[in-house]
Amino acid sequence: MKRATIKQERLRIWEGWLSVFRTIQRVVREPLGAMGLVLVVAVLISAIGADLWSTHDPNKINVRAAFASPSLEHFLGTDQLGRDIFSRVLVGGQIALKVSLVSIGAALIIGLTLGLIAGFGPKWLDNILMLLFDSVRSFPTVMFALAVVTLFGPSLTTVMVVVVVTQIPIYGRMVRSQTLALKTSEFILTERAMGAGFFRIISLHILPNVIGPLLILASMDIPFVITIEAGLSFLGMGVRPPTPSWGTILNDGYSYIYNTPWPVIAGGLPVVLTTLGFTFLGESLRDAFDPKLRKDS
């Protein structure tokens, strides 16, 4: 009997991995999904290997080379202080991905935990968590970010805290809704009647049904977080100079746009491409996971 149970568990795990592989195949077959995957991979490679791909020190000042046009020495030209824009864009990608991935990951884990507690916990605890979520979401994200930055000062950590606090209610509410719908389903009630414990139900039945939509939502939130970081840095309330950031590059380019347009182009294009990449990938993953939207079903 035990061998049969172990065999069934292994078969279930294998089917789960096979389902993930088939989902990736469906995403790659779609033109938008393939384009999104290529853009996301390109952004990740350029950011992770920024130190390797950089041709100059991103903070090195060379006033004599200020406002240089693109050339073999400076692929995207230089800014008002003669700093290489190409190298600054690459390092700025590291900042953007660090803020988005770390903050979204933290918000996802905390939101998942609180959502499970709200869905499985007592009614009074559910009401308290929902009140907390609604209170946080009642503030516009940009206004909340400006208020927090004003109180605690501009820094990368402050931006990440703002993102985590504002995203937790979104993931928590989604997980709570999914948990409430699943915990009264017949297969969960059968598992409970057979003596299955809380952690077994969570790990084998709730999480596999929740984690897919949650990851899709998180992937589509990454461009939003990158935009928040770039916007705050553009306003001088995010990453502090001389640390490169797409927002600070845009700010410098806007101030000297009549001298050269390349800083604006170099700072804005990565934001656009990253937004398109994660959006296309997220939409393709949503279509692949949702049978109602799947074209090959």
Residue, then its C-alpha position, 0 to 999 in steps of 0.5 A: m500500500k505504501r509503495a503504491t502511494i509513493k508511486q502515485e506521488r512520484l507520478r503526480i510530481w512528474e506530471g507537474w513538471l511535464s505540465v510546466f514544460r508543455t506550458i513553456q512550449r505553448v508560450v514559445r509557439e505564440p509570436l508575442g510569447a516568443m518575442g516577450l521571452v527574447l526581450v526578457v532574456a536579453v534584459l536579464i543577460s544585459a543586467i546580470g553581465a553589466d560589469l562584463w559588457s560595460t566598455h567604460d566606468p559608468n561613473k568616470i567623468n570626462v568633461r572634454a568628451a561631453f555630449a559626444s555622439p554615438s561612436l565605436e568608443h561610446f556606443l550611445g554617446t556621452d552625457q553632460l559630464g562625459r560619462d559613457i551612456f551605454s555603460r550607465v544603461l547596463v548598470g541601470g538595468q541592474i538597479a531596475l531588476k534588483v528593485s523589481l525582482v527582490s521587491i516583487g519576490a518579497a511581496l509575493i511570499i508575504g502576500l501568499t502567506l497572508g492570503l493563505i492565513a486569511g483563507f484558512g484562518p478564522k473569520w475575525l482574522d480574515n476581516i482584520l487582514m482584509l481591512l489592512f489590505d483595503s487601508v493600504r490600497s486606498f492610497p494611490t501608489v505614487m502619492f504613497a511613494l512620495a509620502v514615504v520618500t519624503l519621510f525617510g529620504p530617497s534611497l533604493t531601500t525606500v523604493m523597495v519598501v514602497v513596492v513591497v507594501t503596496q503589492i502585498p495586498i494585491y497578492g494577498r487578496m488573490v490568494r485568499s480568493q483562490t483559497l476560499a474557492l478551493k477549500t470547500s471543493e469536494f476533493i479538499l473535503t475528501e482529503r480532510a475526511m481521510g485525515a489529511g493535515f493542514f500542510r499536506i492540503i496546502s502543499l499538494h492542493i492549494l499551492p499548485n492551483v494558486i502559484g500559476p496565476l500568482l506568478i503570471l500576475a507578478s511577471m506583469d507587475i515587474p514593468f510597473v515596479i520598474t516604472i515606479e523606480a524610474g519615475l522616482s529617480f527621475l524626480g530625484m526621489g529614488v536612486r541617488p547620484p552618481t549611481p546609474s539608473w534609467g530614471t536619472i539618465l532620463n532626467d539628465g537627458y531631459s535637462y540637456i535635450y537641446n544639446t543631445p537627444w541620446p541620453v533621453i533615447a538611451g534612458g527611455l528605450p530600455v524601459v519600453l523594451t522591458t515593459l513590452g517583454f514582461t507584458f507579452l510574456g505575462e499575457s502568453l503565460r496567462d493564455a497558456f495556463d487558462p484553458k478558456l483562453r487557450k487557442d489549441s484547446 
